[in-house]
């Protein structure tokens, strides 16, 4: 039986079928288990946070969700359809619905921003060159980078690189976006701007967004729901709205994680 039934939660069931349903997922490298018995749902149109301390398996879970790693056990379903059991053709179609922003942005340094954003359009669509240029300009404008089409990644700031990576992630109009530590390496102002952009994308595009992060300001600013992965017990030990968990969770480890900023301020 999954440990999910014993989790701290903000409560509230939804009748709508979940956009993403993870059931009894175990992640392992050979005999070494990273996380076990993960069961949770991501609702349509919400920003879902995967949080926890360093080394707990947050990014590894994201890689399982997007099919880069096959789970040792369990299933991942999108709109009720098993992603794990799908045949290669169907898996490719499901993957086309994903937009992924990796921690370092993953931009090709030898290409301009426009060329980077154009890559998935050139590979997966039949658009003409003129149409691709129009889409690229639109996506870069959407993330506040209009006029930077001909810049190279080395010529812009880290925050702008993250936004350019996001423009490329949105090139194929995905309805599910995945972010792996989007605020990593950013100053507080750039991090806040990226949080605001994520909220705008959720509201304007009605996208479902999954974010891996341990940054408390971002967790509280954008998170609708969250799970906490524990490295010691190797499973999730809390789920719910981050602010509600902060105020009500009884697990000492989760409470310490969610209030560490307050503790640091008090000790200063």
N, C-alpha and C positions, 0 to 999 in steps of 0.2 A: 504494500500500500504506500502511495506517495506521502512524503512528509508535508505536502502542501496543505493537508487538512489541519495541521497543527500550527500553521503560520499566523503571525500577527497580520491583521488586515484592516483596511479602512472600511471593509464591508461593501455590500451592494452588488447584487447580481444584475446582469444585463440580459435582456431577452434577445437582443440582436446577435446574430451569429458573429463570432469573433473574426477579425480580419486575419489574425495569426493565432493559432492554437498550438501550444507546445505541450506534449503529453509524455510524462515519465521519461524524460530525456536524460541519458547518462552520457557524459563526455569522458573519454579516456584515451590515453596513449598506451596501447598494449594493456598491461595489467594495472597501470597507474591511473586511478580514477581522479579526474579533475573536479567534476561536479556530478551528482547523482540525483535521479528522481525529480527533475525539474518539471513542474506543471504550472502553466500560467497562460492567460489569454491577453491579447492586445486588441482593444476595440478599434473599430473603424474611426479614423479621424483624430485619434489621440496621440499625444507625445508620451512614449513609454520609455522609462529610464532603466537601464541595467547598471546597478551600482554595487559598490563593495570595495574592500581594500585592495592594495596591489597584490597581484599574483593569485587572485581568487578565480580567474577564468572568465572575466567579463568579455574581453575581445574574442576569446575562444568560442564563447557562446554565440557571439555575432557571426563568426565564421561558420558555425553550424547552421544558423538561420538562413544564410545565403548560399549554402551548399558547398562551401569550400572544404568542409570536413564532414565526414559521415559519422553519425552518432554510434556509440557502442550499443545503445538501446534507445527505444522510444521513437517518437514521430513529431514532425513539424508539418502543420497543415495551413494552407492559405485558402481562405473562404471555403473551408470544409474539404479541400482537396489535399491529399498527402503529397508533399514535396519530395519526401524521402523515397516513396514507392513509385513515383511518376517515371515514365519511360523518358529517354534522353530528349526526344522531340518536345514532349510536354514540359519537361523541366526547363528547357530553353525558353519556351513561351512564358513560363512563370518568371524566369529570370529577367525577361525584358521589362517586367513591371517594376523592377527594383532600380533605385538610384543609390549609389554607395559613395560616401565620402570617407576616405581612409585618413588615419591620424596625420600623416604627413602631406595630405593633399594628392600625392601620387601624380603630379603633373610631369609631363615630359619636358625637361629643361631645354632641349634643343628646338622646341616648338613654341610659337607664340601662343597667347591665350586663345585666340580665335582658332588656331590649328588644333589645340588641345580639345576644345569644346566640340569641334567638328568631327573628331575621330569616331565616336559612336554613330553619328549621323551618316558618315561615309560608309561605315561597315554594315549597318543594319537597316538602312532605308534606301529608297530609290529616288531621293530628292536630287534635283539638279544643283550645280555649284552655286547658282544664284540663290536658290531656295535655302541651301545650307547656310550661306552667309547671312541671310535674313534671320534664320532661327538662332544662329550663333550670337548675332547682335542683340536679339531679344533676350536670350538667356543671360548674357553678360549684363545687360541693363537691369534685369530682374534682381541681380545680386549687387547692384551699385557699381558696376565696372564698365559702363558705357564709355567709349572712347579709349579703352585700354586693349582693344583687339590685337594690336600689333606689338604689344609689350611681351617680353619674355619673363618667365617666372622669377629670374634673378633680378629683374628690374623693379619688382614690386615688393611690398611688405609681406610678412607672414600672414597677417590677417587677410590681405587681399588674395594671397595664394589660396587660402582656405575657401574664400568666396568663389574664386575661379574654379577650384575643384568641385564646388557645389554646383556651379553653372554646368559643368560637364556631366555631373551626376544627374542633372535634370534634363539633359539634352533630348532624351527619348520620351519625355513626359511621363515619368514613372508615377505610380500612385502610392508606392511605399518607399520611404527614404530611410537609409541606415547611416548613422554617424558613429565613427569610432574615435572617441576622445577628441571631439571637434575643437575644444578650447586649449588643447595641449600646446604649450609654447607661446601662447598669446598673452599680451598684457591685459589687465582688467577691462580697459576701454574697448579693445578689439573683441574680447570675449563677450562683452555685453552686446556689442553690435551684432555679433554672430547669433547670439541668443534671440535678439529681436528679429533677425532675418528668419530664423527657424520658425518663430511664432507666426510671422507674416506668411510664410509658405504654407504652414498648416491651415491658416485661416483662408487664404486666397485660393489655394489649390486643393484644399480638403484632403491633403495627403495624410497617410498614416506614417508616423515617424518613430523610429527606434534609435535611442541614443545611449551609447556606452560612455559613462563618465563617472568620476569621483569628485568633481568640482561642485561644492555645495551651492554657490551662487547660481550656477546654471541649473542644477537639479531643482531648486526652488522657483527659479524664474520661468522654466518651461515645462516642468514635469506634471503630467496629468495623473500618471500611475507609475509605479516602480516595483522592482524586486531587488532584494539585497542578497548577494551571493557571499557565503562565508567560506573562507579558505580552510578553516580548522575542521568544521563538520562536513565540508565538501557538499553542501546543498544550499538551497535558498531558505532563509530563516525569517523573512518578512516580505510582505507585499502590500501595496496600497498607495494612496496619494502621499507623496513625500512629506508635505506639511502636516497631514494628519498623523502619519507615522511618527514624526518628530514629537508631536504633542501627546501621543497616546501609547506608543509602543512600550511594551514591558521588557523586551529583551535588552539587556544592558549594553551589549556590543553594538546593536543597531542604534540605540539611543546615543551612545558615545560618538558614533560616526556622524549622525545627523546633527549633533550639537557641538561638534568639535570647534567650530568657529567661535561660539559663545564662550567655551572654556578657554580658548586661546586669548580672547579679549579680556576675560576676567583675570587671567594670570599676568597680563601685560602691565 
